[in-house]
């Protein structure tokens, strides 16, 4: 037992160090953070320029002429905004065209049925928007002035705020704040699988293609070797996730306003024990199923190229549940949703979605969790069995049935 623990530690340390020392790992791990830094720098510079431009446009004054068939615009208000009444609409349009007037607004008799026509001198794509903005603002301000009722104005313009509460089992529901925390387990699942799946597949194929597996198995138990590889890959994934999140965290802490990042109110998040524990167990169970499946594929296939033909469809199984996203949320009893909930390769994503949105019952959660762990452990045991015999199959795909016949003959 002590030797097995020593061997496991040796495998984990060796695989972890070997992976992070590869040039490709460094490039792949640092490429995304560097790209994020470049993007954040460009957004920072663009937002600074946009704010300066917006401030300049806000403070800029320009004169315009207008005609008002609706009678909504008071002349005093228009004059305060820089407008003068045009005697002849055609002449006003001509003045804009020849450059003697900067803008002309033509308000129809019924703005609800006819559009307000705005004519202006071309100042560039971004600055041209000021004409319509001023014309709209003048119309809204004039209408509000005529109503002379702030409460009615707020109701008409949609400025009224609503504070809603929903209840579940006699308690105030968490709402969106209760969805986000358990939904993070789904994000972690996707990130870990995207980052680690290819390495899981190649971790066993690499030794087979290098013809060194036989020598390794003379000193190591296949179970110890596979377990060590999985633990090391999980550690590598944690390193990659931390490296990817570092620039995002720094940007949010120090440059949130300049980068126009949303202000997260963490106090609104509800970390309910039930959904959080369920999410963690579903994450671990789903990770076990996909890890065992990838290791088993690596044990069967002789080369990474041939393994890629199965790898693509397997990864696609993680995204298929999103095609029924609306049904997963609104109609979890639908047949297709039930199939996705219990089929091992779609169960992690479907169950994590339903858990986050509160449509996964405790009984369903228990069944799915037990299923994932039982299936995952069974696949891992099968993967170890296949690796024991597939490690020396270099030229052809391993026959699963053939490995069990060899086991029967060896026990006789």
C-alpha positions in Angstrom: 0.0 0.0 0.0 2.8 2.4 0.9 4.6 1.6 -2.4 1.3 2.3 -4.3 1.0 5.7 -2.6 4.6 6.4 -3.4 4.1 5.4 -7.0 0.9 7.5 -7.3 2.7 10.6 -6.0 5.5 10.0 -8.4 3.2 9.7 -11.3 1.3 12.8 -10.4 4.4 14.9 -9.9 6.0 13.6 -13.1 2.9 14.1 -15.3 2.3 17.6 -13.8 5.8 18.8 -14.3 6.1 17.2 -17.7 2.9 18.9 -18.9 3.6 22.4 -17.7 7.2 22.3 -19.0 6.1 21.7 -22.6 6.4 24.7 -24.9 3.0 24.1 -26.3 1.4 24.2 -22.8 3.1 27.6 -22.1 2.0 29.0 -25.4 -1.6 27.7 -25.1 -1.9 28.8 -21.5 -0.5 32.3 -21.9 -2.0 33.0 -25.3 -5.5 33.7 -24.0 -4.5 36.0 -21.1 -2.2 37.9 -23.4 -5.0 38.3 -25.9 -7.3 39.4 -23.1 -4.8 42.0 -22.0 -4.5 43.3 -25.6 -8.3 43.4 -25.9 -8.7 45.2 -22.6 -6.1 47.7 -23.6 -7.9 48.4 -26.9 -11.2 48.7 -25.1 -9.7 51.0 -22.5 -8.3 53.3 -25.2 -11.6 53.2 -27.2 -13.7 53.9 -24.2 -11.5 56.8 -23.2 -11.8 58.2 -26.8 -15.6 57.5 -26.8 -16.1 59.3 -23.5 -14.2 62.3 -24.7 -16.2 62.3 -27.9 -19.5 61.9 -26.1 -18.6 64.7 -23.7 -17.7 67.0 -26.7 -21.0 66.2 -28.4 -23.0 66.7 -25.3 -21.5 70.2 -24.8 -21.6 71.1 -28.5 -24.3 73.6 -29.6 -25.6 73.8 -33.1 -28.4 75.8 -34.6 -31.3 74.3 -36.4 -34.6 75.3 -38.1 -37.8 73.4 -37.6 -41.5 73.3 -38.6 -44.1 71.8 -36.2 -47.4 70.8 -37.7 -48.3 69.0 -34.5 -48.3 72.0 -32.3 -46.4 70.1 -29.5 -43.2 72.2 -29.7 -43.4 75.5 -27.7 -41.4 78.2 -29.5 -39.6 79.3 -26.3 -38.4 75.8 -25.7 -37.1 75.4 -29.2 -35.3 78.7 -29.0 -33.6 77.6 -25.8 -32.3 74.5 -27.6 -31.0 76.6 -30.5 -33.9 76.3 -32.9 -35.8 78.8 -35.1 -39.1 78.4 -36.9 -38.6 77.8 -40.7 -41.1 79.7 -42.9 -40.6 77.4 -45.9 -39.8 73.7 -45.4 -38.4 73.3 -49.0 -36.1 76.3 -48.4 -35.0 74.9 -45.1 -34.0 71.5 -46.7 -32.2 73.4 -49.5 -30.3 75.4 -46.9 -29.1 72.2 -45.2 -28.0 70.8 -48.6 -26.0 73.9 -49.6 -24.4 74.1 -46.2 -25.9 77.4 -45.1 -27.9 75.6 -42.3 -26.7 72.9 -40.1 -30.0 71.0 -39.5 -33.7 71.1 -40.1 -36.4 69.1 -38.2 -39.8 68.5 -39.7 -42.4 67.5 -37.1 -45.6 66.0 -38.7 -49.1 66.6 -37.5 -49.3 63.2 -35.8 -45.9 61.9 -34.8 -47.4 58.5 -33.8 -48.4 57.9 -37.5 -45.7 59.7 -39.4 -42.0 59.9 -38.8 -40.2 63.1 -37.8 -37.9 64.0 -40.7 -34.4 65.1 -39.7 -32.0 66.7 -42.1 -28.4 67.6 -41.2 -24.9 68.3 -42.5 -22.8 65.2 -42.7 -20.3 65.3 -39.8 -19.3 61.6 -39.9 -21.1 58.4 -38.9 -20.7 58.9 -35.1 -21.5 62.6 -34.9 -24.5 62.5 -37.2 -26.5 60.9 -34.5 -26.7 64.1 -32.6 -29.4 65.5 -35.0 -31.9 62.8 -34.3 -31.0 62.8 -30.6 -31.8 66.5 -30.3 -35.0 66.3 -32.3 -36.2 63.4 -30.1 -35.2 65.1 -26.9 -37.0 68.3 -27.9 -40.2 66.5 -28.7 -40.1 64.5 -25.5 -39.4 67.6 -23.4 -42.2 69.5 -25.1 -44.7 66.7 -24.5 -43.7 66.4 -20.8 -44.1 70.2 -20.4 -47.6 70.0 -21.8 -48.6 67.1 -19.6 -47.4 69.0 -16.4 -47.8 65.8 -14.3 -44.5 64.2 -13.3 -46.2 60.9 -12.2 -48.1 60.6 -15.5 -45.0 61.5 -17.5 -43.0 58.8 -15.7 -45.7 56.2 -16.4 -45.8 57.2 -20.1 -42.0 57.2 -20.6 -41.4 54.0 -18.8 -39.3 55.6 -16.0 -41.3 53.8 -13.3 -39.3 51.3 -11.2 -40.7 48.0 -10.1 -39.6 46.0 -7.0 -40.8 42.3 -7.3 -40.7 39.5 -4.8 -41.6 35.8 -5.5 -42.1 33.2 -2.8 -41.3 29.5 -2.6 -42.4 27.4 0.4 -43.3 30.6 2.3 -39.9 32.2 1.8 -38.8 34.9 -0.5 -37.3 33.4 -3.7 -33.7 34.2 -4.6 -34.5 35.0 -8.2 -31.5 35.5 -10.5 -29.3 35.8 -7.4 -30.1 32.1 -6.7 -29.5 30.9 -10.3 -26.0 32.3 -10.8 -24.0 30.4 -8.0 -25.1 26.9 -9.0 -24.8 27.8 -12.6 -21.1 28.4 -12.0 -20.6 24.7 -11.7 -21.7 24.3 -15.3 -19.2 27.0 -16.3 -16.4 25.1 -14.4 -17.5 21.9 -16.1 -17.2 23.4 -19.6 -13.9 25.1 -18.9 -12.3 22.0 -17.4 -13.5 19.8 -20.2 -12.4 22.2 -22.9 -9.0 22.7 -21.4 -8.3 19.1 -20.3 -10.2 16.8 -22.7 -7.6 16.8 -25.4 -4.8 16.2 -22.8 -6.9 13.4 -21.2 -7.1 11.7 -24.6 -3.5 12.1 -25.5 -2.1 11.2 -22.0 -2.4 7.5 -22.7 -1.9 7.7 -26.4 1.5 9.5 -26.1 3.1 6.5 -24.3 1.6 4.1 -26.8 2.9 6.0 -29.8 6.3 6.3 -28.2 6.4 2.6 -27.5 7.3 3.0 -23.8 4.1 1.7 -22.2 5.4 -1.8 -21.7 8.4 -0.6 -19.7 6.2 1.7 -17.6 3.7 -1.1 -16.7 6.6 -3.3 -15.5 7.0 -1.0 -12.5 3.5 0.5 -12.2 0.0 -0.8 -11.7 -2.3 0.4 -14.5 -4.8 1.7 -12.0 -2.1 3.8 -10.3 -0.9 5.1 -13.6 -4.3 6.1 -14.8 -5.3 7.7 -11.5 -2.1 9.6 -11.4 -2.6 11.0 -14.9 -6.1 12.1 -14.0 -5.1 13.9 -10.8 -2.2 15.6 -12.6 -4.4 16.8 -15.5 -6.9 18.2 -13.0 -4.1 20.1 -11.3 -2.9 21.4 -14.7 -6.5 22.5 -15.4 -6.6 24.5 -12.2 -3.4 26.2 -13.1 -4.8 27.2 -16.6 -8.1 28.4 -15.1 -6.2 30.6 -12.6 -4.0 32.0 -15.3 -7.0 32.8 -17.6 -9.0 34.5 -14.8 -6.0 36.6 -13.6 -6.3 39.4 -16.2 -10.1 39.4 -15.9 -9.9 39.9 -12.1 -7.2 42.6 -12.3 -9.2 44.4 -15.0 -12.4 44.3 -12.9 -10.6 45.5 -9.7 -8.6 48.4 -11.2 -10.1 49.4 -14.6 -13.8 48.4 -14.3 -15.2 51.9 -15.1 -12.8 52.5 -18.1 -13.6 49.0 -19.5 -17.4 49.5 -19.0 -17.5 46.2 -17.0 -20.8 45.6 -15.1 -20.8 46.4 -11.4 -21.6 43.0 -9.7 -23.6 43.2 -6.5 -22.4 40.1 -4.7 -24.9 40.7 -1.9 -27.7 39.7 -4.2 -26.3 36.2 -4.8 -27.9 33.4 -2.8 -25.7 30.4 -2.0 -28.4 27.9 -1.0 -26.9 24.7 0.4 -29.1 22.3 -1.5 -28.4 23.5 -5.1 -24.7 24.1 -4.3 -24.1 20.6 -3.0 -26.1 19.1 -5.8 -24.1 21.2 -8.4 -20.8 20.1 -6.9 -21.7 16.4 -7.0 -23.0 16.7 -10.5 -19.8 18.4 -11.6 -17.6 15.7 -10.1 -19.8 12.9 -11.4 -19.9 14.4 -14.9 -16.1 14.9 -14.8 -15.7 11.3 -13.9 -17.8 10.0 -16.7 -16.1 12.1 -19.4 -12.6 11.4 -18.0 -13.2 7.6 -18.0 -14.6 7.7 -21.5 -11.6 9.7 -22.9 -9.1 7.4 -21.2 -10.9 4.4 -22.6 -10.8 5.8 -26.1 -7.1 6.4 -25.7 -6.6 2.8 -24.6 -8.6 1.5 -27.6 -7.2 3.6 -30.4 -3.6 3.1 -31.7 -3.0 6.8 -32.7 -4.3 10.2 -31.8 -5.5 10.7 -35.4 -7.8 7.8 -35.2 -9.0 8.7 -31.7 -10.0 12.2 -33.1 -12.9 10.6 -35.1 -14.6 9.7 -31.8 -13.4 12.7 -29.8 -15.4 15.2 -31.8 -18.8 13.6 -31.4 -18.1 12.9 -27.8 -17.4 16.6 -27.1 -20.5 17.5 -29.1 -22.6 15.6 -26.5 -21.9 18.4 -24.0 -23.5 21.0 -26.2 -26.5 19.1 -27.5 -28.7 20.0 -24.4 -28.5 23.7 -25.2 -30.6 23.0 -28.3 -33.4 22.3 -25.9 -32.5 25.1 -23.5 -36.0 26.7 -23.4 -37.6 23.3 -22.8 -35.1 22.5 -20.1 -36.1 25.7 -18.3 -39.8 25.8 -19.0 -40.9 22.2 -19.6 -38.6 19.8 -17.7 -41.2 17.0 -18.0 -40.8 16.9 -21.8 -39.6 13.5 -23.1 -36.5 14.9 -24.7 -35.5 16.7 -21.5 -36.0 13.6 -19.5 -33.8 11.6 -21.9 -31.1 14.2 -21.7 -31.3 14.3 -17.9 -30.6 10.6 -17.5 -28.4 9.7 -20.5 -24.9 9.7 -19.0 -23.2 11.9 -21.7 -25.8 14.6 -21.6 -26.8 14.3 -18.0 -24.1 16.5 -16.5 -25.0 19.6 -18.6 -28.8 19.0 -18.5 -28.9 18.3 -14.8 -26.7 21.3 -13.9 -28.9 23.6 -16.0 -32.1 22.3 -14.3 -30.4 22.5 -10.9 -29.5 26.1 -11.4 -33.0 27.1 -12.5 -34.8 25.1 -9.8 -36.5 22.5 -12.0 -34.5 19.5 -10.8 -36.3 17.7 -8.0 -34.3 16.2 -5.1 -35.3 12.7 -6.2 -34.2 13.3 -9.8 -30.9 14.9 -8.5 -30.2 11.8 -6.4 -30.9 9.4 -9.2 -28.6 11.4 -11.7 -25.8 11.8 -9.1 -25.8 8.1 -8.3 -26.0 7.2 -12.0 -23.0 9.4 -12.9 -20.8 8.1 -10.2 -21.7 4.4 -10.9 -21.3 4.8 -14.6 -18.1 7.0 -14.2 -16.4 4.5 -11.9 -17.4 1.6 -14.1 -16.0 3.3 -17.2 -12.8 4.1 -15.3 -12.4 0.5 -14.4 -13.1 -0.5 -18.0 -10.5 2.1 -19.1 -7.9 0.6 -16.8 -8.7 -2.9 -18.1 -8.4 -1.7 -21.7 -5.2 0.2 -21.1 -3.6 -3.0 -19.6 -4.2 -4.8 -22.9 -4.3 -1.9 -25.3 -0.9 -0.5 -24.3 0.9 -2.9 -26.5 -1.6 -2.7 -29.5 0.3 -0.3 -31.7 -0.9 -1.1 -35.2 -4.6 -1.7 -34.9 -7.7 -0.7 -32.8 -8.1 -2.8 -29.7 -11.0 -5.2 -29.5 -12.9 -4.8 -26.3 -14.4 -8.3 -26.4 -10.9 -9.7 -27.1 -9.5 -8.2 -23.9 -12.1 -10.0 -21.8 -11.4 -13.3 -23.7 -7.7 -12.9 -22.8 -8.7 -12.3 -19.1 -10.8 -15.5 -19.1 -7.9 -17.5 -20.6 -5.4 -16.0 -18.1 -7.6 -17.0 -15.1 -7.9 -20.6 -16.3 
